[in-house]
Amino acid sequence: MGRVQPITGEMGVIDRMEADLERALEKRAEGKKVRFGMVVDLRKCTGCRACTLACKAENMTPPEVSYNVVLEEEVGEYPNVRRIFMYKPCFHCENPPCVPVCPVQATWKREEDGIVIIDYDRCIGCRYCMTACPYGSRFIDLGMSYTDPMQPYEQAASPEYAEYRVRADGNSPVGNARKCHFCLHRLYQGMLPACLETCIGRAIHFGDLDDPDSVVGQLLATRNHLRLKEELGTEPNVYYLT
C-alpha cells in the first residue's frame, strides 16, 4: 500500500497513525491479530463536535442516532471555572456486556481486531444490548428522518460494514440497534476513522493498542491515563489521557 510522503519530510500525527494502520493491516494479512482502540487527550478536546458531525455524514445516521457524542462539564467556582469536554464513542470492550444479552447473536466481538459489530440482518431491535451497555453507546434506529419528504442526501446508501444499505421503512437498519464500529469500512481500505480525521484539536488517536511503536502505544506508555467504569470489568479499548 503506497503512502504519500509529507512535504516537510517530518511526519505529523495523522501521517504516523496512517503508517500505524498500514502496519496493522500487514499483520492482519499475515493472519496475526491486532487490537484496535483509541486514546483521547482530554486536554486537547475543544468541544467543537466536528467528530460527531463527521461520523453522521460518513455513516448517514438519522436523528436520535449518534455513534459518538461529546460530553461537557463545568468545573471550579467563579471566577476560576473551566469546561471539560469528553469525546465518547463505543468502547469496544474486551468483555462487552452487550454481547451475551443478545437473544439472536446479532452482536459480537471480532477476534481478529477486537471491534464489536452488529449484524443488521439478525438484529430484532429488542434493545437488550442498549440496556446492558454501561456507557450508553448504543442507539435504536426508529426510522426518523431530518426532512419530510426525505431528500436525496438522506436516501443515499450508507457505507457501514461495506454493505451500502439504503434506509427505508421495514428494511434494516431501520428498527435495529446501531453503534460506532471504528469506521470498519474505512479501516480495511487504509483510511482512519472519520471522526479522527476531522478532529481540529488532534485529540483523538487510533491504532493497534498492542503495537508499542504506534502512536496509541507510545501515548499509553508515557502519559497518565484512565478508562471509564473500569470497576465493571468491561476492559474498554478507549483510553483517556489526563
N, C-alpha and C positions, 0 to 999 in steps of 0.2 A: 504494500500500500504506500504510494508516494506521498510525500508531505511537502507543502510549500515552506521554504525556509524564510524565517523572519528577516526583514530588510536590514535591521541593525546587526544581525549576527548574534544577538543575545536573545535567548528565549524568554518570552513573557509567560505568565502563569497559565494562560489559555493554551499556548503552544506546548508547554510542559505537560498539561493534562491530556492534550491530544496525543502526545507521544506516549504517555502512560496508558491511554486507551488502546493505542496501536499495539503496545507490548502485551496488554492483557488479552487482546484478540488473537495474538500469535500463540499465547499459552492455550487459549481455547481451541485453536486449530490443531494443536498438538495433543488434544484430549485432556489437558490439565484443567483443574477447577480454579476459578477466581472468586473473589468475594467483593462484589461491587457495593460501594457505600458512599456516604457524603460526610464532609467535615464543614461545618458552618462557623464562620467567625462572627460572633455576636457584636464585636466592636466595629465591624465594617458595614453591617446591615443598616441602611438609611430609612427603611420603611417605605420605599417608593412603590413597592408591589409590582414592579416590572416583571418579576418572576411569575406572579400569578397570571398576569395578562398574557405573557409568552406561552405559558402552559395551556391556557384556554384556547389561544389561537392555534397552537400546534395540534392539540388533541380534539378540537372542535367540541368542547364541553358545553352543556346547556346551563341555564340558570339552576342554582342550588347545587351545582357540581363544580368544585374547585379542588383539583388534585393537590395544590399547595396553597397555603394561606400565610399571612404574616400577622402574628400576634403582637400587641403592643401594650406596654405598661408604663405608667408614670411613677417614678420613684423619687424619694427625698422629700424635703419640706421647703416651702417657699422661703427665700428666693433660690435655694440650691436644689433645683429639681431638674430632672432629665428624663427622657423617654428611652425605653429599651425596646428594640424590635427583634422578633424571632421568627425566622422562616421555618415553616413546618410542613413537610411532605409526608408521605407514607414512610415508616421507619424500617421496613423490610427486615423485620426481626429475625434473629436466629431461631427463636421459639415463638412464632407468630400465633397468638391466641385466636386469631380469626380463622385459621385453617381447620382445626379439629371440630369446630362447631358447625361447619357447613354440612348439611344433610345430603348433598348430592356431589360432594367432592369437586365443586366448581372452582375452588381456590387452593393453591398450593405454593410451596417454595421451591424454586428451581434449584436442583442440586449443583448444576454446572456453574452458576454465577450468583446464587443467593437472592435473586429477585422474586418477590411474591407477586403472582399474577392471578387473573380471573378469566375463566372460560365463559364468555357470554352465552354460548350455546347451552351450557349446563346450568348456569345460574337461574334460580327460580324467583329471585327477589324477595326472599324470606326475611332479610335484614338481620339474621343471626350474627353474621360477621361484623356488621356495624355495631351491634350491641357489645360484642366481645372485644372489639378494638379499644384499648385504653387511651388511645391518642386521638380519637375522633377523626381518623384519616380515611374513612370510607364514606361513600355517599350513594344515594339511590337516584337513578335517572327516572324522573316522573313524567318524562315526555314533554316538559315545558320548552318554550322557545322564547327568544328575545323579540321576535317580530311575528305579527299575525296579519296576513298570511306569512309563512316563513319565506324569507328572502334567499336568493341563491347561495349566499355565503354560509347560511345555516344548513343548507341541504347538501353541502359538499361532503365527500367521503372522508372519514377520519382515518389517519394512517396508523392508529393504535394496533399494536401486535401485527402490523403489516397485513391487516385484514380488510381495510378500506370499506368499512360499513357505512351505510347512509342511515341516519336516524329517521325512523318512520313509525307510525302507530302500529303496535303489535310486533315490531321487529326489534331484535337486540341491536344496540344496548339499552333501548327503552325498556324500563322495568327491571333492569339489572343493577347490582351493586357495581360501583366503579371506584377506581383509586389510581394513585400515582404508580407508574411502573418504570420509573427512571428513564422514560422515553426509550423503551426497549427497541422500538423500531428504528431509532436513530443510532443507538449504540453499535449494533452489528453492521452498520454502514460506515462506521468510523467517526460518527458525529457525537458530540457531547449532548447531555440533556438541554432542552430549550431554555429552561429556567436559568441554568448556569450561564449560558452564552449571553443572556440578556441582563444579568445582574450588573448594575453600574458600579457597585462598590466592590466587586470581586469578593463577595462574602461567601459564596457557595463554591465548594471544591468537590470534585468527584474522581473516583478511580478505584483500583483494586486495593482494598484495605490490607491484604496480605502481601503486598509488594512494598518492601521497605524503601525502595528507591522512588516510589511515586510521591506526588505532592501530598496526597492524603496521608500516606505512611509517614512522611517526614514531619508533617504538622502534628500528628498524634505523638510522635517520638520527642518533640521539642517544646510543645505547648501544653499548658494545663487545659483539661477538657472534662466534659461531663456528658452523660446521656440521660434522657428523661425517663423517670419512673423505673430506674434500674432495680429497685427493690422487688419488682414484679417478676423478675427473671426472664423478661422477654428478649434481652440481649439485642437491643436495636442497633442497626448499622448506620445510624445517623448520629454524629458526634457534634458537640458544640464547644468551640474554643472560648475560654473565659478570660 
